[in-house]
Amino acid sequence: MASQDNGTSPQTDALEEIAAKPGFIDRLESILMALILIGIVLVAQQWSVAVYRVGLSILVTATLVQIAVGNVPRDLSVARSLLRIVILLGVVALMFGIGILLAPIFAQIGR
């Protein structure tokens, strides 16, 4: 009844509650941003090569996954989001592979 007293319906309140909760993609992006920051800190330290390597691995992986996650619509379900992320990661891997294969050809053209 309290929701009807202030002029909103229970259905509107439920929709506002759903909209207020961060979705799967939003949470995943937050995690990836934290991982990118951690990777930058680990790469920036100057005392351990092993820590540098771990940081670089985290940084590269989180950045590549962020490329895919950043292109997924927010309104998809978790399963459809994961499927879209896997497809986009495949496209990113394909583009990197094509670039690696074409680099020697373009290097020869430039000589």
All heavy atoms as an XYZ file, in Angstrom:
825
protein
N       0.806     -1.200      0.000
C       0.000      0.000      0.000
C       0.846      1.259      0.000
O       0.437      2.260     -0.524
C      -0.898      0.015      1.242
C      -2.108     -0.845      1.107
S      -3.362      0.176      0.431
C      -4.764     -0.787      0.710
N       2.034      1.185      0.589
C       2.879      2.368      0.666
C       3.245      2.861     -0.722
O       3.346      4.048     -0.953
C       4.138      2.065      1.467
N       3.410      1.932     -1.671
C       3.763      2.356     -3.013
C       2.603      3.054     -3.692
O       2.795      3.913     -4.529
C       4.250      1.170     -3.847
O       3.201      0.239     -3.989
N       1.370      2.687     -3.330
C       0.217      3.354     -3.916
C      -0.006      4.722     -3.293
O      -0.583      5.598     -3.914
C      -1.028      2.484     -3.750
C      -0.948      1.218     -4.596
C      -2.123      0.296     -4.371
O      -2.887      0.473     -3.434
N      -2.257     -0.698     -5.238
N       0.447      4.923     -2.063
C       0.289      6.215     -1.403
C       1.103      7.301     -2.079
O       0.693      8.448     -2.124
C       0.693      6.126      0.078
C      -0.283      5.258      0.878
O      -1.434      5.065      0.406
O       0.120      4.767      1.946
N       2.284      6.953     -2.611
C       3.124      7.973     -3.243
C       2.881      8.097     -4.742
O       3.607      8.766     -5.434
C       4.611      7.734     -2.942
C       5.124      6.433     -3.528
O       4.447      5.797     -4.325
N       6.328      6.046     -3.132
N       1.857      7.426     -5.246
C       1.472      7.595     -6.638
C       2.118      6.625     -7.600
O       1.949      6.770     -8.799
N       2.871      5.634     -7.133
C       3.469      4.656     -8.031
C       2.828      3.306     -7.793
O       2.363      2.994     -6.697
C       4.988      4.537     -7.810
O       5.228      4.098     -6.484
C       5.675      5.874     -8.063
N       2.810      2.491     -8.816
C       2.225      1.160     -8.699
C       3.290      0.159     -8.279
O       4.490      0.416     -8.430
C       1.628      0.747    -10.046
O       2.655      0.526    -10.974
N       2.879     -0.996     -7.761
C       3.861     -2.035     -7.414
C       4.671     -2.491     -8.616
O       5.844     -2.820     -8.505
C       3.003     -3.179     -6.867
C       1.715     -2.546     -6.456
C       1.527     -1.354     -7.351
N       4.042     -2.491     -9.799
C       4.757     -2.903    -11.010
C       5.867     -1.904    -11.335
O       6.982     -2.287    -11.690
C       3.791     -3.005    -12.172
C       4.428     -3.530    -13.438
C       3.427     -3.656    -14.569
O       2.340     -3.084    -14.519
N       3.790     -4.405    -15.587
N       5.611     -0.629    -11.187
C       6.629      0.397    -11.431
C       7.775      0.255    -10.442
O       8.942      0.377    -10.805
C       6.011      1.806    -11.328
O       4.916      1.894    -12.235
C       7.031      2.881    -11.658
N       7.433     -0.001     -9.167
C       8.472     -0.193     -8.157
C       9.358     -1.384     -8.497
O      10.571     -1.337     -8.336
C       7.851     -0.389     -6.768
C       7.227      0.891     -6.224
O       7.576      1.978     -6.739
O       6.393      0.792     -5.313
N       8.745     -2.482     -8.972
C       9.515     -3.676     -9.332
C      10.439     -3.385    -10.508
O      11.594     -3.811    -10.526
C       8.570     -4.829     -9.663
N       9.944     -2.636    -11.490
C      10.779     -2.281    -12.646
C      11.939     -1.388    -12.237
O      13.053     -1.541    -12.729
C       9.940     -1.594    -13.723
C       8.940     -2.480    -14.456
C       8.071     -1.649    -15.394
C       9.635     -3.588    -15.211
N      11.689     -0.453    -11.334
C      12.764      0.414    -10.855
C      13.808     -0.377    -10.082
O      14.995     -0.113    -10.185
C      12.192      1.530     -9.985
C      11.436      2.568    -10.779
C      10.752      3.593     -9.904
O      10.853      3.498     -8.660
O      10.110      4.502    -10.463
N      13.358     -1.379     -9.313
C      14.294     -2.213     -8.555
C      15.167     -3.033     -9.493
O      16.369     -3.158     -9.293
C      13.529     -3.133     -7.608
C      14.433     -3.975     -6.736
C      13.650     -4.875     -5.794
O      12.557     -4.497     -5.386
O      14.161     -5.962     -5.482
N      14.562     -3.585    -10.547
C      15.316     -4.361    -11.523
C      16.311     -3.456    -12.240
O      17.472     -3.813    -12.453
C      14.376     -5.048    -12.533
C      13.590     -6.152    -11.831
C      15.158     -5.619    -13.711
C      12.471     -6.734    -12.660
N      15.881     -2.262    -12.620
C      16.752     -1.335    -13.334
C      17.894     -0.849    -12.453
O      18.976     -0.532    -12.942
C      15.947     -0.152    -13.843
N      17.691     -0.805    -11.142
C      18.724     -0.310    -10.233
C      19.845     -1.321    -10.035
O      20.975     -0.949     -9.747
C      18.110      0.044     -8.886
N      19.546     -2.607    -10.195
C      20.572     -3.637    -10.027
C      21.465     -3.682    -11.260
O      20.972     -3.693    -12.380
C      19.930     -5.012     -9.825
C      19.211     -5.172     -8.521
C      18.653     -6.566     -8.406
C      17.885     -6.731     -7.108
N      17.295     -8.080     -7.007
N      22.775     -3.698    -11.064
C      23.654     -3.808    -12.239
C      23.504     -5.177    -12.895
O      23.396     -6.196    -12.220
C      25.053     -3.607    -11.669
C      24.934     -3.887    -10.216
C      23.515     -3.610     -9.824
N      23.492     -5.193    -14.207
C      23.351     -6.427    -14.948
C      24.657     -7.203    -15.011
O      25.702     -6.768    -14.523
N      24.585     -8.351    -15.651
C      25.739     -9.232    -15.778
C      26.890     -8.536    -16.494
O      28.037     -8.567    -16.038
C      25.321    -10.499    -16.530
C      26.468    -11.398    -16.886
C      27.135    -12.096    -15.901
C      26.890    -11.533    -18.199
C      28.206    -12.927    -16.210
C      27.946    -12.358    -18.525
C      28.601    -13.051    -17.531
N      26.583     -7.873    -17.601
C      27.632     -7.212    -18.383
C      28.250     -6.069    -17.585
O      29.469     -5.875    -17.605
C      27.067     -6.714    -19.735
C      26.631     -7.899    -20.597
C      28.078     -5.859    -20.474
C      27.752     -8.849    -20.977
N      27.423     -5.312    -16.867
C      27.948     -4.209    -16.056
C      28.901     -4.725    -14.977
O      29.962     -4.146    -14.746
C      26.807     -3.419    -15.405
C      25.968     -2.691    -16.430
O      26.537     -2.241    -17.439
O      24.743     -2.582    -16.229
N      28.508     -5.810    -14.317
C      29.383     -6.388    -13.289
C      30.663     -6.937    -13.896
O      31.754     -6.765    -13.345
C      28.650     -7.483    -12.514
C      27.625     -6.912    -11.531
C      26.945     -7.991    -10.755
N      25.806     -8.399    -11.591
C      25.279     -9.600    -11.597
N      25.748    -10.543    -10.825
N      24.258     -9.878    -12.369
N      30.549     -7.584    -15.053
C      31.720     -8.138    -15.718
C      32.676     -7.022    -16.153
O      33.896     -7.151    -15.998
C      31.288     -8.982    -16.913
C      32.353     -9.821    -17.605
C      33.060    -10.739    -16.615
C      31.735    -10.631    -18.724
N      32.126     -5.931    -16.652
C      32.980     -4.798    -17.031
C      33.700     -4.209    -15.820
O      34.866     -3.830    -15.919
C      32.161     -3.718    -17.735
C      31.903     -4.027    -19.180
C      31.263     -2.877    -19.919
O      30.532     -2.079    -19.295
O      31.518     -2.775    -21.124
N      33.004     -4.130    -14.686
C      33.642     -3.618    -13.469
C      34.800     -4.512    -13.043
O      35.875     -4.026    -12.669
C      32.618     -3.517    -12.333
O      31.616     -2.588    -12.655
N      34.591     -5.819    -13.112
C      35.651     -6.772    -12.759
C      36.827     -6.623    -13.716
O      37.994     -6.603    -13.296
C      35.101     -8.216    -12.762
C      34.112     -8.403    -11.610
C      36.229     -9.238    -12.696
C      33.294     -9.677    -11.697
N      36.536     -6.493    -14.995
C      37.609     -6.356    -15.990
C      38.382     -5.056    -15.795
O      39.611     -5.035    -15.935
C      37.034     -6.436    -17.403
C      36.573     -7.830    -17.823
C      35.769     -7.752    -19.119
C      37.746     -8.772    -17.963
N      37.693     -3.984    -15.474
C      38.387     -2.711    -15.216
C      39.312     -2.837    -14.001
O      40.436     -2.325    -14.010
C      37.389     -1.574    -14.986
C      36.681     -1.124    -16.226
S      37.844     -0.474    -17.422
C      37.374     -1.390    -18.846
N      38.843     -3.528    -12.959
C      39.691     -3.750    -11.782
C      40.909     -4.587    -12.156
O      42.037     -4.290    -11.726
C      38.890     -4.428    -10.672
N      40.702     -5.624    -12.977
C      41.827     -6.455    -13.412
C      42.817     -5.657    -14.260
O      44.036     -5.835    -14.143
C      41.329     -7.669    -14.192
C      40.693     -8.774    -13.361
C      40.067     -9.830    -14.266
C      41.713     -9.401    -12.431
N      42.308     -4.775    -15.110
C      43.200     -3.943    -15.920
C      44.036     -3.041    -15.022
O      45.248     -2.902    -15.224
C      42.391     -3.144    -16.960
C      41.880     -4.095    -18.050
C      43.225     -2.017    -17.572
C      40.885     -3.474    -19.017
N      43.420     -2.442    -14.023
C      44.169     -1.589    -13.089
C      45.217     -2.388    -12.315
O      46.350     -1.931    -12.135
C      43.215     -0.883    -12.132
C      42.391      0.250    -12.733
C      41.374      0.759    -11.733
C      43.287      1.369    -13.207
N      44.834     -3.583    -11.866
C      45.795     -4.446    -11.165
C      46.955     -4.797    -12.094
O      48.128     -4.768    -11.702
C      45.097     -5.720    -10.628
C      44.159     -5.353     -9.479
C      46.116     -6.771    -10.195
C      43.220     -6.477     -9.066
N      46.642     -5.131    -13.349
C      47.685     -5.443    -14.320
C      48.631     -4.278    -14.538
O      49.852     -4.461    -14.598
N      48.087     -3.064    -14.613
C      48.933     -1.881    -14.790
C      49.857     -1.697    -13.593
O      51.056     -1.418    -13.753
C      48.064     -0.625    -15.023
C      47.400     -0.710    -16.394
C      48.888      0.650    -14.895
C      46.342      0.344    -16.644
N      49.318     -1.867    -12.387
C      50.146     -1.726    -11.177
C      51.251     -2.772    -11.162
O      52.410     -2.470    -10.852
C      49.268     -1.820     -9.910
C      50.110     -1.948     -8.657
C      48.343     -0.612     -9.816
N      50.921     -4.013    -11.513
C      51.927     -5.074    -11.508
C      52.993     -4.848    -12.588
O      54.165     -5.167    -12.375
C      51.262     -6.438    -11.696
C      50.342     -6.894    -10.560
C      49.695     -8.228    -10.896
C      51.081     -6.960     -9.245
N      52.596     -4.312    -13.723
C      53.571     -4.015    -14.775
C      54.459     -2.842    -14.369
O      55.651     -2.816    -14.675
C      52.843     -3.739    -16.114
C      53.766     -3.119    -17.133
C      52.249     -5.024    -16.665
N      53.899     -1.889    -13.654
C      54.647     -0.681    -13.283
C      55.671     -0.917    -12.175
O      56.636     -0.151    -12.057
C      53.678      0.414    -12.847
N      55.506     -1.970    -11.382
C      56.477     -2.223    -10.306
C      57.829     -2.590    -10.918
O      57.897     -3.107    -12.021
C      55.957     -3.301     -9.351
C      55.717     -4.672     -9.961
C      56.950     -5.521    -10.112
O      57.862     -5.453     -9.292
N      56.995     -6.330    -11.147
N      58.899     -2.331    -10.188
C      60.239     -2.489    -10.754
C      61.092     -3.541    -10.050
O      62.289     -3.595    -10.267
C      60.968     -1.149    -10.683
C      60.270     -0.053    -11.433
C      60.952      1.290    -11.255
O      61.966      1.394    -10.583
N      60.385      2.325    -11.844
N      60.503     -4.373     -9.210
C      61.318     -5.255     -8.380
C      61.344     -6.707     -8.833
O      62.295     -7.411     -8.551
C      60.828     -5.192     -6.933
C      60.956     -3.795     -6.398
C      62.092     -3.200     -5.928
C      59.941     -2.809     -6.341
N      61.840     -1.910     -5.570
C      60.514     -1.632     -5.811
C      58.594     -2.768     -6.675
C      59.802     -0.474     -5.606
C      57.879     -1.609     -6.478
C      58.497     -0.480     -5.944
N      60.324     -7.173     -9.534
C      60.257     -8.589     -9.855
C      59.812     -8.797    -11.302
O      58.755     -8.313    -11.712
C      59.270     -9.295     -8.912
O      59.070    -10.625     -9.319
N      60.607     -9.547    -12.041
C      60.252     -9.861    -13.422
C      59.064    -10.817    -13.453
O      58.195    -10.720    -14.325
C      61.473    -10.457    -14.170
C      61.093    -10.920    -15.557
C      62.602     -9.442    -14.237
N      58.992    -11.729    -12.489
C      57.872    -12.676    -12.437
C      56.552    -11.942    -12.222
O      55.542    -12.249    -12.873
C      58.105    -13.702    -11.330
N      56.551    -10.967    -11.325
C      55.339    -10.178    -11.077
C      54.994     -9.365    -12.328
O      53.824     -9.221    -12.686
C      55.523     -9.273     -9.836
C      54.359     -8.322     -9.663
C      55.706    -10.121     -8.591
N      55.999     -8.843    -13.005
C      55.790     -8.110    -14.257
C      55.098     -9.003    -15.283
O      54.151     -8.580    -15.943
C      57.137     -7.615    -14.802
C      57.046     -7.019    -16.177
C      56.694     -5.690    -16.346
C      57.306     -7.799    -17.304
C      56.607     -5.138    -17.617
C      57.221     -7.256    -18.571
C      56.868     -5.925    -18.722
O      56.780     -5.391    -19.988
N      55.569    -10.239    -15.422
C      54.980    -11.168    -16.389
C      53.527    -11.484    -16.053
O      52.672    -11.543    -16.939
C      55.792    -12.457    -16.448
C      57.107    -12.281    -17.144
C      57.873    -13.575    -17.218
N      59.164    -13.357    -17.837
C      60.198    -14.140    -17.675
N      60.104    -15.212    -16.908
N      61.342    -13.873    -18.271
N      53.248    -11.694    -14.767
C      51.870    -11.950    -14.337
C      50.996    -10.733    -14.657
O      49.891    -10.863    -15.183
C      51.816    -12.292    -12.827
C      50.385    -12.303    -12.314
C      52.495    -13.627    -12.565
N      51.504     -9.548    -14.331
C      50.759     -8.324    -14.608
C      50.488     -8.121    -16.082
O      49.394     -7.716    -16.478
N      51.490     -8.411    -16.913
C      51.318     -8.265    -18.353
C      50.284     -9.263    -18.879
O      49.445     -8.911    -19.715
C      52.658     -8.455    -19.066
C      52.674     -8.136    -20.548
C      52.279     -6.682    -20.797
C      54.041     -8.421    -21.131
N      50.316    -10.479    -18.368
C      49.321    -11.485    -18.767
C      47.913    -11.050    -18.373
O      46.973    -11.166    -19.166
C      49.642    -12.832    -18.135
O      50.876    -13.305    -18.586
N      47.767    -10.562    -17.153
C      46.463    -10.083    -16.688
C      45.998     -8.911    -17.551
O      44.837     -8.857    -17.976
C      46.529     -9.671    -15.202
C      46.700    -10.900    -14.319
C      45.291     -8.882    -14.787
C      46.979    -10.580    -12.865
N      46.900     -7.994    -17.819
C      46.563     -6.797    -18.588
C      46.112     -7.144    -20.003
O      45.080     -6.659    -20.477
C      47.763     -5.854    -18.613
C      47.576     -4.490    -19.247
C      46.487     -3.700    -18.548
C      48.888     -3.725    -19.203
N      46.860     -7.989    -20.677
C      46.520     -8.357    -22.055
C      45.208     -9.138    -22.100
O      44.318     -8.844    -22.914
C      47.668     -9.161    -22.707
C      47.242     -9.774    -24.020
C      48.886     -8.273    -22.900
N      45.054    -10.120    -21.211
C      43.839    -10.935    -21.197
C      42.614    -10.094    -20.877
O      41.590    -10.186    -21.573
C      43.982    -12.079    -20.173
O      45.139    -12.845    -20.501
C      42.754    -12.961    -20.171
N      42.691     -9.283    -19.834
C      41.549     -8.459    -19.446
C      41.196     -7.458    -20.540
O      40.011     -7.185    -20.785
C      41.843     -7.735    -18.133
N      42.200     -6.930    -21.235
C      41.935     -5.974    -22.312
C      41.231     -6.655    -23.484
O      40.263     -6.112    -24.035
C      43.247     -5.322    -22.783
O      43.850     -4.659    -21.666
C      42.996     -4.321    -23.884
N      41.688     -7.827    -23.867
C      41.046     -8.541    -24.973
C      39.611     -8.936    -24.624
O      38.709     -8.812    -25.461
C      41.863     -9.773    -25.360
C      43.209     -9.476    -26.015
C      43.980    -10.768    -26.254
C      43.034     -8.708    -27.306
N      39.394     -9.397    -23.403
C      38.038     -9.753    -22.985
C      37.168     -8.495    -22.917
O      35.991     -8.527    -23.284
C      38.049    -10.514    -21.646
C      36.633    -10.762    -21.139
C      38.787    -11.838    -21.790
N      37.735     -7.377    -22.488
C      36.980     -6.120    -22.424
C      36.532     -5.672    -23.812
O      35.455     -5.111    -23.964
C      37.815     -5.027    -21.747
C      37.166     -3.661    -21.733
C      35.830     -3.620    -21.034
O      35.599     -4.344    -20.070
N      34.945     -2.784    -21.513
N      37.338     -5.919    -24.826
C      36.945     -5.587    -26.197
C      35.652     -6.315    -26.544
O      34.716     -5.721    -27.106
C      38.056     -5.948    -27.201
C      39.258     -5.017    -27.023
C      37.542     -5.880    -28.645
C      40.491     -5.452    -27.786
N      35.572     -7.589    -26.201
C      34.363     -8.371    -26.496
C      33.198     -7.938    -25.609
O      32.088     -7.712    -26.089
C      34.654     -9.859    -26.315
N      33.435     -7.823    -24.318
C      32.355     -7.500    -23.373
C      31.781     -6.113    -23.657
O      30.576     -5.897    -23.548
C      32.863     -7.606    -21.915
C      31.836     -7.083    -20.934
C      33.210     -9.055    -21.588
N      32.621     -5.186    -24.050
C      32.154     -3.838    -24.335
C      31.241     -3.758    -25.543
O      30.555     -2.753    -25.730
N      31.201     -4.792    -26.355
C      30.346     -4.810    -27.546
C      29.121     -5.695    -27.395
O      28.440     -5.977    -28.382
C      31.172     -5.267    -28.758
C      32.129     -4.205    -29.200
O      31.718     -3.131    -29.606
N      33.410     -4.489    -29.089
N      28.824     -6.137    -26.185
C      27.655     -6.975    -25.931
C      26.513     -6.092    -25.432
O      26.707     -5.302    -24.510
C      27.984     -8.069    -24.882
C      26.741     -8.851    -24.504
C      29.052     -9.001    -25.411
N      25.325     -6.213    -26.041
C      24.183     -5.436    -25.557
C      23.853     -5.774    -24.096
O      23.990     -6.908    -23.661
C      23.033     -5.864    -26.470
C      23.688     -6.436    -27.678
C      24.990     -7.009    -27.215
N      23.412     -4.769    -23.356
C      23.137     -4.929    -21.924
C      21.876     -5.740    -21.633
O      21.719     -6.255    -20.546
C      22.974     -3.559    -21.257
C      24.129     -2.625    -21.459
C      25.182     -2.927    -20.427
N      26.232     -1.918    -20.379
C      27.411     -2.065    -20.924
N      27.686     -3.143    -21.621
N      28.338     -1.152    -20.792
N      20.987     -5.870    -22.593
C      19.697     -6.495    -22.326
C      19.670     -8.006    -22.563
O      18.633     -8.635    -22.385
C      18.603     -5.819    -23.153
C      18.868     -5.912    -24.649
O      20.020     -6.179    -25.035
O      17.921     -5.702    -25.427
N      20.780     -8.612    -22.927
C      20.816    -10.055    -23.160
C      20.885    -10.822    -21.848
O      21.389    -10.324    -20.843
C      22.029    -10.427    -24.017
C      22.068     -9.892    -25.443
C      23.335    -10.355    -26.142
C      20.850    -10.319    -26.223
N      20.405    -12.059    -21.876
C      20.519    -12.925    -20.702
C      21.981    -13.324    -20.514
O      22.818    -13.095    -21.388
C      19.664    -14.181    -20.895
O      20.207    -14.985    -21.929
N      22.270    -13.937    -19.377
C      23.648    -14.345    -19.083
C      24.145    -15.336    -20.129
O      25.254    -15.199    -20.652
C      23.743    -14.942    -17.653
C      25.127    -15.509    -17.420
C      23.399    -13.892    -16.610
N      23.325    -16.329    -20.459
C      23.748    -17.345    -21.431
C      24.000    -16.725    -22.803
O      25.011    -17.019    -23.458
C      22.690    -18.443    -21.527
N      23.094    -15.862    -23.243
C      23.274    -15.221    -24.549
C      24.458    -14.260    -24.530
O      25.172    -14.120    -25.519
C      21.995    -14.514    -24.960
C      20.864    -15.503    -25.262
C      19.646    -14.762    -25.737
N      19.879    -14.239    -27.076
C      19.367    -14.748    -28.187
N      18.596    -15.813    -28.101
N      19.598    -14.200    -29.339
N      24.678    -13.603    -23.389
C      25.836    -12.715    -23.258
C      27.127    -13.509    -23.378
O      28.056    -13.095    -24.072
C      25.802    -11.981    -21.913
O      24.719    -11.106    -21.838
N      27.198    -14.643    -22.688
C      28.405    -15.476    -22.742
C      28.646    -15.990    -24.162
O      29.790    -16.017    -24.631
C      28.309    -16.627    -21.752
C      28.398    -16.237    -20.273
C      28.126    -17.437    -19.380
C      29.751    -15.632    -19.952
N      27.572    -16.397    -24.836
C      27.706    -16.858    -26.220
C      28.230    -15.734    -27.106
O      29.142    -15.931    -27.915
C      26.365    -17.371    -26.742
C      26.344    -17.827    -28.199
C      27.290    -19.013    -28.393
C      24.940    -18.169    -28.624
N      27.684    -14.543    -26.937
C      28.124    -13.391    -27.730
C      29.586    -13.060    -27.435
O      30.348    -12.731    -28.336
C      27.219    -12.199    -27.425
C      27.506    -10.936    -28.191
C      26.995    -10.949    -29.632
N      25.580    -11.147    -29.742
C      24.686    -10.186    -29.949
N      25.086     -8.944    -30.055
N      23.426    -10.480    -30.062
N      29.988    -13.155    -26.166
C      31.378    -12.876    -25.790
C      32.316    -13.878    -26.463
O      33.360    -13.499    -26.998
C      31.539    -12.883    -24.257
C      30.845    -11.660    -23.652
C      33.018    -12.913    -23.862
C      30.690    -11.720    -22.142
N      31.947    -15.155    -26.454
C      32.780    -16.187    -27.086
C      32.897    -15.928    -28.585
O      33.994    -16.016    -29.164
C      32.210    -17.598    -26.801
C      32.868    -18.650    -27.669
C      32.368    -17.945    -25.330
N      31.792    -15.565    -29.223
C      31.830    -15.268    -30.665
C      32.728    -14.065    -30.934
O      33.572    -14.086    -31.847
C      30.403    -15.032    -31.197
C      29.619    -16.343    -31.187
C      30.438    -14.434    -32.605
C      28.133    -16.185    -31.448
N      32.577    -13.016    -30.138
C      33.391    -11.815    -30.339
C      34.872    -12.087    -30.074
O      35.736    -11.545    -30.773
C      32.882    -10.680    -29.462
C      31.545    -10.078    -29.906
C      30.988     -9.153    -28.838
C      31.689     -9.354    -31.227
N      35.178    -12.919    -29.084
C      36.574    -13.283    -28.840
C      37.140    -14.060    -30.021
O      38.316    -13.902    -30.378
C      36.714    -14.078    -27.546
C      36.579    -13.274    -26.258
C      36.568    -14.204    -25.049
C      37.689    -12.252    -26.131
N      36.310    -14.893    -30.642
C      36.735    -15.604    -31.852
C      37.046    -14.642    -32.981
O      38.031    -14.802    -33.702
N      36.220    -13.614    -33.133
C      36.456    -12.605    -34.163
C      37.748    -11.847    -33.877
O      38.559    -11.605    -34.784
C      35.249    -11.641    -34.264
C      35.573    -10.447    -35.145
C      34.024    -12.379    -34.780
N      37.962    -11.478    -32.612
C      39.196    -10.778    -32.237
C      40.407    -11.658    -32.525
O      41.402    -11.194    -33.099
C      39.155    -10.349    -30.747
C      40.514     -9.861    -30.277
C      38.106     -9.266    -30.539
N      40.333    -12.943    -32.159
C      41.441    -13.865    -32.417
C      41.686    -14.008    -33.918
O      42.846    -14.037    -34.369
C      41.148    -15.226    -31.793
N      40.618    -14.077    -34.694
C      40.744    -14.173    -36.149
C      41.441    -12.936    -36.715
O      42.338    -13.052    -37.572
C      39.367    -14.357    -36.784
C      39.323    -14.495    -38.295
C      40.012    -15.786    -38.726
C      37.893    -14.459    -38.781
N      41.062    -11.759    -36.235
C      41.677    -10.517    -36.721
C      43.166    -10.463    -36.363
O      43.998    -10.059    -37.183
C      40.972     -9.290    -36.154
C      39.566     -9.078    -36.670
S      39.535     -8.813    -38.444
C      38.775    -10.296    -39.020
N      43.507    -10.887    -35.137
C      44.916    -10.935    -34.752
C      45.668    -11.940    -35.632
O      46.787    -11.661    -36.072
C      45.076    -11.318    -33.278
C      45.061    -10.146    -32.355
C      43.887     -9.749    -31.730
C      46.214     -9.429    -32.092
C      43.858     -8.667    -30.880
C      46.208     -8.334    -31.241
C      45.023     -7.954    -30.634
N      45.070    -13.090    -35.875
C      45.707    -14.101    -36.717
C      45.943    -13.600    -38.132
O      47.023    -13.794    -38.703
N      44.944    -12.949    -38.712
C      45.097    -12.400    -40.059
C      46.198    -11.338    -40.072
O      47.022    -11.288    -40.983
C      43.755    -11.825    -40.562
C      42.777    -12.965    -40.832
C      43.950    -10.973    -41.811
C      41.355    -12.514    -41.130
N      46.224    -10.516    -39.034
C      47.270     -9.490    -38.944
C      48.662    -10.093    -38.864
O      49.602     -9.607    -39.506
N      48.794    -11.164    -38.088
C      50.095    -11.830    -37.955
C      50.520    -12.443    -39.288
O      51.692    -12.375    -39.680
C      50.041    -12.895    -36.831
C      49.942    -12.201    -35.478
C      51.244    -13.824    -36.895
C      49.608    -13.127    -34.331
N      49.556    -13.033    -39.998
C      49.881    -13.629    -41.292
C      50.205    -12.579    -42.352
O      51.046    -12.808    -43.224
C      48.720    -14.506    -41.773
C      48.455    -15.773    -40.961
C      47.199    -16.466    -41.467
C      49.647    -16.713    -41.019
N      49.545    -11.432    -42.300
C      49.767    -10.400    -43.314
C      50.970     -9.510    -43.031
O      51.476     -8.852    -43.951
C      48.517     -9.530    -43.450
C      47.300    -10.200    -44.090
C      46.122     -9.249    -44.092
C      47.610    -10.686    -45.488
N      51.446     -9.467    -41.799
C      52.561     -8.582    -41.444
C      53.802     -8.832    -42.303
O      54.388     -7.867    -42.819
C      52.888     -8.706    -39.957
N      54.245    -10.080    -42.511
C      55.438    -10.281    -43.362
C      55.193     -9.856    -44.818
O      56.101     -9.332    -45.470
C      55.693    -11.789    -43.288
C      54.960    -12.269    -42.108
C      53.829    -11.337    -41.892
N      53.986    -10.045    -45.305
C      53.676     -9.644    -46.675
C      53.778     -8.133    -46.811
O      54.379     -7.616    -47.756
C      52.267    -10.165    -47.078
C      52.274    -11.691    -47.090
C      51.839     -9.591    -48.416
C      50.906    -12.315    -47.208
N      53.178     -7.430    -45.865
C      53.237     -5.962    -45.909
C      54.659     -5.449    -45.681
O      55.038     -4.420    -46.248
C      52.286     -5.351    -44.880
C      50.841     -5.528    -45.240
C      49.885     -5.779    -44.250
C      50.410     -5.469    -46.555
C      48.557     -5.938    -44.573
C      49.061     -5.622    -46.878
C      48.128     -5.859    -45.888
N      55.441     -6.168    -44.898
C      56.837     -5.772    -44.692
C      57.622     -5.885    -45.994
O      58.483     -5.045    -46.286
C      57.481     -6.609    -43.594
N      57.352     -6.915    -46.773
C      58.012     -7.094    -48.068
C      57.594     -6.007    -49.058
O      58.392     -5.555    -49.863
C      57.702     -8.475    -48.641
C      58.342     -9.614    -47.895
C      59.855     -9.533    -47.956
O      60.466     -9.130    -48.947
N      60.486     -9.899    -46.850
N      56.332     -5.617    -49.008
C      55.842     -4.567    -49.910
C      56.551     -3.245    -49.604
O      56.872     -2.484    -50.508
C      54.313     -4.410    -49.775
C      53.611     -5.651    -50.324
C      53.814     -3.159    -50.503
C      52.117     -5.681    -50.077
N      56.836     -3.017    -48.334
C      57.443     -1.764    -47.931
C      58.912     -1.634    -48.280
O      59.481     -0.557    -48.195
N      59.557     -2.692    -48.704
C      61.009     -2.656    -48.994
C      61.274     -2.121    -50.349
O      60.767     -2.159    -51.328
C      61.623     -4.026    -48.840
C      61.695     -4.410    -47.395
C      62.462     -5.680    -47.263
N      62.494     -6.016    -45.821
C      63.067     -7.075    -45.361
N      63.642     -7.930    -46.152
N      63.078     -7.314    -44.077
